[in-house]
Amino acid sequence: MASLLVFPLIAPAPAGAAPPGRECATPSIDRYQQWLASGEGTTVPATGSLLVRDHHRYTAKISFLNAEWHVAVVWLGNQFEAQADLSHSAGFWLTYRATDDLYVQLRPTSHWSGGDKWLTLVPSTHGRLVTKFFGFAPDRWTSLPELGTPPYSFASALPEARGLVFVGKTPNELEFRGLRVDHYRPPCS
């Protein structure tokens, strides 16, 4: 009886690409490399990367200070010019700590600037580490009168998502340890 050896055909990964399920070569959380303090509101850090080494992994940490609007950004494609098609995604899992409530905005490429975005509540964890699912069902997303009404539909933002933007108007100690978007895997830049 003859035996047959079968070898899977594997195409080489593009230069700079991480193996499936692995982090990028540069600091990242679930392959998201761009966790940024925008300089809007009084925060620590004030600008730049939120990523800090935590043993053998990275976390993103930011403190919102004072009673004013603060902004922290995650670029979904790891570059400002990139966008992600989330139209087939059910939502995302976020592993985080927060000492107060805040919001996350889904910002599309065509309407990046300004506060008038679709958002959903990210509830306080009272400082405990939790993992929570945030669905993309349109009835789970709203706007705040103080920030303005989005001039586009939530559904139209999904296929051209540039980033998730965390905003809050109260002092808050935030730490992010995980971000997994259903049916989307960010490229390493």
C-alpha positions as CSV (number, residue, x, y, z in Angstrom):
1,M,0.0,0.0,0.0
2,A,1.4,3.4,-1.0
3,S,1.3,6.3,1.3
4,L,0.8,9.8,0.2
5,L,2.4,12.9,1.8
6,V,0.5,16.1,1.6
7,F,2.1,19.5,2.2
8,P,-0.1,22.5,2.6
9,L,0.6,25.4,0.2
10,I,1.3,28.5,2.2
11,A,1.9,31.8,0.6
12,P,4.6,33.9,2.2
13,A,3.2,36.8,4.4
14,P,3.7,40.3,3.1
15,A,6.7,42.1,4.4
16,G,6.0,43.5,7.9
17,A,2.9,41.3,8.4
18,A,2.5,39.5,11.6
19,P,1.5,35.8,11.6
20,P,-2.2,35.2,12.2
21,G,-3.3,35.9,15.8
22,R,0.1,37.5,16.6
23,E,0.9,41.0,17.6
24,C,2.6,43.4,15.2
25,A,6.4,43.9,15.4
26,T,5.9,47.3,17.0
27,P,3.8,48.0,20.1
28,S,0.1,47.0,19.7
29,I,-2.9,45.7,21.4
30,D,-4.7,43.0,19.3
31,R,-2.7,44.4,16.3
32,Y,-4.0,48.0,16.8
33,Q,-0.8,50.1,16.9
34,Q,-2.3,53.6,17.0
35,W,-3.8,54.4,20.4
36,L,-3.4,58.2,20.6
37,A,-4.0,61.1,22.9
38,S,-5.4,63.8,20.6
39,G,-4.5,66.9,22.6
40,E,-8.2,67.7,23.1
41,G,-9.0,68.2,26.7
42,T,-6.5,68.0,29.6
43,T,-5.1,64.4,29.6
44,V,-2.1,62.5,30.7
45,P,-0.4,61.9,28.3
46,A,-1.4,65.2,26.5
47,T,-0.5,63.9,23.0
48,G,1.1,60.9,21.4
49,S,0.9,57.2,22.0
50,L,-1.1,55.7,24.9
51,L,0.7,52.4,24.7
52,V,2.8,51.3,27.7
53,R,4.7,48.1,28.4
54,D,2.9,45.8,30.9
55,H,5.1,42.8,31.4
56,H,5.1,40.9,28.1
57,R,2.3,42.9,26.5
58,Y,1.1,46.4,26.0
59,T,-1.8,48.3,27.4
60,A,-3.2,51.8,26.5
61,K,-3.5,54.2,29.4
62,I,-4.8,57.7,29.6
63,S,-6.1,60.0,32.4
64,F,-8.9,62.4,31.6
65,L,-8.5,65.4,33.9
66,N,-11.1,68.2,34.7
67,A,-14.7,68.6,33.6
68,E,-14.2,69.2,29.9
69,W,-14.3,67.1,26.7
70,H,-11.4,64.7,26.3
71,V,-10.5,62.7,23.2
72,A,-8.5,59.4,22.7
73,V,-8.3,57.8,19.3
74,V,-7.7,54.3,17.8
75,W,-7.0,54.2,14.1
76,L,-8.6,51.0,12.8
77,G,-6.2,50.6,9.9
78,N,-3.1,51.7,11.9
79,Q,-2.7,54.7,9.6
80,F,-4.7,57.9,9.5
81,E,-5.5,57.5,5.8
82,A,-6.7,53.9,6.1
83,Q,-10.3,52.9,6.6
84,A,-12.0,49.6,7.5
85,D,-15.2,48.1,6.0
86,L,-17.2,47.1,9.1
87,S,-20.5,46.7,7.2
88,H,-20.3,42.9,7.8
89,S,-19.3,43.2,11.5
90,A,-21.6,42.6,14.4
91,G,-19.6,44.9,16.7
92,F,-16.5,44.7,18.9
93,W,-15.2,43.4,22.2
94,L,-13.4,45.9,24.4
95,T,-11.4,44.9,27.4
96,Y,-11.0,48.0,29.6
97,R,-11.1,49.8,33.0
98,A,-12.8,53.1,33.5
99,T,-13.5,55.0,36.7
100,D,-16.4,56.9,35.1
101,D,-18.7,56.6,32.1
102,L,-17.5,57.8,28.7
103,Y,-18.5,57.3,25.0
104,V,-17.0,55.7,21.9
105,Q,-17.7,57.3,18.5
106,L,-17.4,55.5,15.2
107,R,-15.8,58.0,12.9
108,P,-16.0,57.5,9.2
109,T,-13.4,58.9,6.7
110,S,-15.9,61.2,5.1
111,H,-16.9,62.9,8.4
112,W,-13.8,62.5,10.5
113,S,-13.6,65.9,12.2
114,G,-16.0,67.5,14.7
115,G,-18.0,66.1,17.6
116,D,-21.3,65.4,15.7
117,K,-20.8,61.6,15.5
118,W,-22.7,58.4,16.2
119,L,-21.7,57.2,19.6
120,T,-22.5,54.6,22.3
121,L,-22.0,54.6,26.0
122,V,-19.0,52.9,27.5
123,P,-20.1,52.4,31.1
124,S,-17.8,52.8,34.1
125,T,-16.3,49.6,35.4
126,H,-15.5,51.4,38.8
127,G,-11.8,50.6,38.1
128,R,-12.4,46.8,37.5
129,L,-11.1,45.2,34.3
130,V,-14.0,44.0,32.2
131,T,-14.6,42.7,28.7
132,K,-17.8,44.0,27.1
133,F,-19.4,43.7,23.6
134,F,-20.5,46.8,21.8
135,G,-22.9,45.9,18.9
136,F,-23.2,47.7,15.6
137,A,-27.0,47.6,15.6
138,P,-28.1,51.1,14.7
139,D,-30.5,51.3,17.7
140,R,-27.5,51.0,20.0
141,W,-25.9,54.2,18.7
142,T,-27.1,57.7,19.2
143,S,-25.8,61.3,19.3
144,L,-25.5,63.9,22.1
145,P,-27.3,67.3,21.6
146,E,-24.2,69.0,23.1
147,L,-22.0,67.6,20.3
148,G,-24.5,67.8,17.5
149,T,-26.5,65.5,15.2
150,P,-24.5,63.6,12.6
151,P,-25.2,64.7,9.1
152,Y,-24.9,61.0,7.9
153,S,-26.5,57.7,8.8
154,F,-24.8,55.2,11.1
155,A,-25.1,52.5,8.4
156,S,-23.1,54.8,6.0
157,A,-20.3,55.1,8.6
158,L,-19.6,51.3,8.8
159,P,-18.1,50.7,5.4
160,E,-15.7,53.7,5.7
161,A,-14.7,53.5,9.4
162,R,-11.4,55.3,10.1
163,G,-11.4,55.1,13.9
164,L,-12.9,54.5,17.2
165,V,-12.8,57.7,19.2
166,F,-13.2,57.6,23.0
167,V,-14.7,60.9,24.4
168,G,-15.7,61.9,27.9
169,K,-16.5,65.1,29.8
170,T,-15.5,64.0,33.3
171,P,-12.2,63.0,35.1
172,N,-11.6,59.4,34.3
173,E,-8.7,56.8,34.6
174,L,-8.8,54.6,31.5
175,E,-6.9,51.5,30.6
176,F,-7.5,49.4,27.4
177,R,-6.2,45.9,27.2
178,G,-8.1,44.4,24.3
179,L,-10.0,45.4,21.1
180,R,-11.4,42.7,18.8
181,V,-13.7,43.7,16.0
182,D,-15.9,41.0,14.5
183,H,-14.9,40.2,10.9
184,Y,-12.0,42.6,10.9
185,R,-8.3,42.1,11.5
186,P,-6.1,45.2,11.3
187,P,-3.0,45.2,9.1
188,C,0.3,46.0,10.8
189,S,1.8,49.2,9.5
